[in-house]
Amino acid sequence: MPQGQPTVVPDDGLTTRQRRNRALVMVHTGVGKGKSTAAFGMALRAWNQGWPIGVFQFVKSAKWKVGEENALKALGETGKGGTVTWNKMGEGWSWIQREVAEGEQSHEDKAREGWEQVKRDLAEEKYKFYVLDEFAYLLHWGWIDVNEVVEVLRDRPGQQHVVITGRNAPQELVDFADLVTDMSKVKHPMDAGQKGQRGIEW
């Protein structure tokens, strides 16, 4: 397997091994399809390494049946790789910000509650690989402060990798992250009036 060659060697006092094994923050953003799909592909690699995985799914409704959830949970139960915990952080809400009935918790409150759980798990070093799916939306909407997120991720203990997905990732997060991929769109079947389909979108 070819090994990537760095373009620069930073003067950070770390050995090559230490630098190679440094925990990463990764961001998949942009308007193209495949941000979450790529993150779950990375989760498969983490599972293969035996790492405990925590998936935190924001924005997408908890009622949706997500194929990646079924697949990763099944793999996690085999005992052959890492464990997989799937957390749905937005019960009953999705892309459309529906009205909240009287007495119900607001969407923003639920999002904040989800972020507080992520913070607790990072502090406890509960997982080695985190997927914060669609989390960039919450930062873009101002529901969660991006500077707080950057601070928490910068100070996280141990060896914890974090991948964040979603459009419109704030510049502060992009500047901080170790790896950023902007998914551009060239063509999409929805542009021609075709709705999402089984096996492709879910």
C-alpha positions as CSV (number, residue, x, y, z in Angstrom):
1,M,0.0,0.0,0.0
2,P,1.5,3.4,-0.9
3,Q,2.5,5.6,1.9
4,G,1.6,9.3,1.8
5,Q,4.6,11.6,1.9
6,P,4.2,14.9,3.8
7,T,5.0,18.1,1.9
8,V,6.5,19.6,5.0
9,V,8.0,18.4,8.2
10,P,6.8,20.7,11.0
11,D,9.1,21.9,13.7
12,D,6.8,20.7,16.5
13,G,9.2,18.6,18.6
14,L,7.3,15.4,17.8
15,T,8.8,12.2,16.5
16,T,7.5,10.8,13.2
17,R,5.7,8.1,15.2
18,Q,4.1,10.6,17.5
19,R,3.0,12.8,14.7
20,R,1.6,9.9,12.7
21,N,-0.5,8.7,15.6
22,R,-1.9,12.1,16.5
23,A,-5.7,12.2,17.0
24,L,-7.4,14.1,14.1
25,V,-10.4,16.3,13.6
26,M,-11.9,15.9,10.2
27,V,-14.6,17.9,8.4
28,H,-16.7,16.8,5.4
29,T,-18.6,19.8,4.1
30,G,-19.9,21.3,0.8
31,V,-23.1,20.9,-1.2
32,G,-22.3,17.6,-2.8
33,K,-23.6,14.2,-1.9
34,G,-21.4,11.8,0.2
35,K,-20.4,13.7,3.3
36,S,-22.0,11.3,5.8
37,T,-21.3,8.3,3.5
38,A,-17.6,9.1,3.6
39,A,-17.7,9.5,7.4
40,F,-19.3,6.1,7.8
41,G,-16.7,4.6,5.5
42,M,-14.1,5.9,7.9
43,A,-16.1,4.4,10.8
44,L,-15.8,1.0,9.0
45,R,-12.0,1.4,9.1
46,A,-12.2,2.3,12.8
47,W,-14.3,-0.8,13.4
48,N,-11.8,-3.0,11.7
49,Q,-9.0,-1.6,14.0
50,G,-11.1,-2.6,17.0
51,W,-11.8,1.0,18.0
52,P,-15.0,1.8,20.0
53,I,-17.1,4.0,17.8
54,G,-19.7,6.6,18.8
55,V,-22.1,8.0,16.2
56,F,-24.1,11.1,17.0
57,Q,-26.7,11.8,14.4
58,F,-27.9,15.4,14.4
59,V,-30.6,16.9,12.2
60,K,-31.7,13.7,10.5
61,S,-34.9,12.6,12.1
62,A,-34.6,9.7,14.6
63,K,-37.6,8.1,12.8
64,W,-35.6,7.6,9.6
65,K,-34.3,4.2,8.9
66,V,-30.6,4.6,8.1
67,G,-28.8,1.8,6.4
68,E,-25.5,2.7,7.8
69,E,-26.9,2.4,11.3
70,N,-28.1,-1.2,10.7
71,A,-24.9,-2.2,9.1
72,L,-22.5,-0.7,11.7
73,K,-24.6,-1.9,14.6
74,A,-24.6,-5.4,13.2
75,L,-20.8,-5.3,12.8
76,G,-20.4,-3.9,16.3
77,E,-22.3,-7.0,17.7
78,T,-20.1,-9.5,15.9
79,G,-17.3,-9.1,18.5
80,K,-14.7,-9.1,15.6
81,G,-14.0,-5.4,15.5
82,G,-14.9,-2.4,17.6
83,T,-18.1,-1.7,19.4
84,V,-20.6,0.7,17.9
85,T,-23.0,3.0,19.8
86,W,-25.5,5.0,17.7
87,N,-27.0,8.1,19.3
88,K,-29.9,9.9,17.6
89,M,-29.8,13.5,18.9
90,G,-32.8,15.0,17.1
91,E,-36.0,13.0,17.9
92,G,-38.7,13.8,15.4
93,W,-37.0,16.6,13.5
94,S,-35.0,16.8,10.3
95,W,-34.2,19.3,7.5
96,I,-37.5,21.0,7.9
97,Q,-37.6,22.9,11.2
98,R,-41.1,22.0,12.3
99,E,-43.1,23.9,14.8
100,V,-42.6,22.7,18.4
101,A,-45.8,21.8,20.3
102,E,-46.3,23.6,23.6
103,G,-44.4,21.8,26.4
104,E,-42.0,20.1,24.0
105,Q,-38.3,20.7,24.1
106,S,-37.2,23.0,21.2
107,H,-35.0,21.7,18.4
108,E,-32.2,24.0,19.5
109,D,-32.4,22.7,23.1
110,K,-32.2,19.1,21.8
111,A,-29.2,20.0,19.7
112,R,-27.5,21.5,22.7
113,E,-28.3,18.5,24.8
114,G,-26.7,16.3,22.2
115,W,-23.6,18.4,22.2
116,E,-23.4,18.2,26.0
117,Q,-23.4,14.4,25.7
118,V,-20.6,14.5,23.2
119,K,-18.6,16.7,25.6
120,R,-19.1,14.3,28.4
121,D,-18.1,11.3,26.3
122,L,-14.9,13.2,25.1
123,A,-14.0,14.0,28.7
124,E,-14.4,10.4,29.6
125,E,-12.6,9.1,26.5
126,K,-15.5,6.9,25.9
127,Y,-14.8,6.3,22.2
128,K,-11.8,6.4,19.9
129,F,-13.7,7.4,16.8
130,Y,-16.6,9.9,16.8
131,V,-19.0,10.7,13.9
132,L,-20.9,13.9,14.5
133,D,-23.2,13.6,11.6
134,E,-24.7,16.9,10.2
135,F,-23.2,18.7,13.2
136,A,-22.0,21.6,11.0
137,Y,-25.6,22.7,10.4
138,L,-25.9,23.5,14.1
139,L,-22.8,25.6,14.1
140,H,-24.0,27.4,10.9
141,W,-27.4,28.1,12.5
142,G,-25.7,29.5,15.6
143,W,-27.4,26.9,17.9
144,I,-24.0,25.9,19.2
145,D,-21.0,28.2,19.5
146,V,-18.2,27.3,17.1
147,N,-15.5,28.7,19.3
148,E,-16.7,26.5,22.2
149,V,-16.6,23.5,19.8
150,V,-13.1,24.3,18.7
151,E,-11.9,24.7,22.3
152,V,-13.5,21.4,23.4
153,L,-12.0,19.5,20.5
154,R,-8.6,21.2,21.0
155,D,-8.5,20.2,24.6
156,R,-9.9,16.7,24.3
157,P,-7.8,14.1,26.1
158,G,-6.3,10.9,24.8
159,Q,-6.5,9.5,21.3
160,Q,-9.9,10.4,20.0
161,H,-10.6,11.0,16.3
162,V,-13.6,13.1,15.4
163,V,-15.3,13.5,12.0
164,I,-17.9,16.2,11.5
165,T,-20.3,16.3,8.5
166,G,-22.7,18.9,7.1
167,R,-22.9,21.8,4.8
168,N,-21.6,25.3,5.6
169,A,-19.0,24.3,8.1
170,P,-17.9,27.6,9.7
171,Q,-14.5,29.0,8.8
172,E,-13.3,28.7,12.4
173,L,-13.9,25.0,12.3
174,V,-12.3,24.6,8.9
175,D,-9.2,26.5,10.0
176,F,-8.9,24.3,13.1
177,A,-9.5,20.9,11.6
178,D,-6.6,18.6,10.4
179,L,-8.5,17.3,7.4
180,V,-11.2,19.1,5.4
181,T,-13.0,17.8,2.4
182,D,-15.4,20.0,0.5
183,M,-17.8,17.9,-1.5
184,S,-18.7,19.7,-4.7
185,K,-21.7,18.8,-6.8
186,V,-21.3,18.2,-10.6
187,K,-24.7,16.5,-11.2
188,H,-27.4,15.0,-9.0
189,P,-30.5,13.0,-10.1
190,M,-32.6,15.2,-7.9
191,D,-31.8,18.1,-10.3
192,A,-33.8,16.2,-12.9
193,G,-36.7,15.7,-10.6
194,Q,-35.8,12.2,-9.3
195,K,-36.4,11.6,-5.6
196,G,-34.0,9.8,-3.3
197,Q,-34.1,6.0,-3.6
198,R,-33.6,2.9,-1.6
199,G,-30.0,1.7,-1.5
200,I,-28.6,5.0,-2.7
201,E,-29.9,7.6,-0.2
202,W,-30.8,5.2,2.7
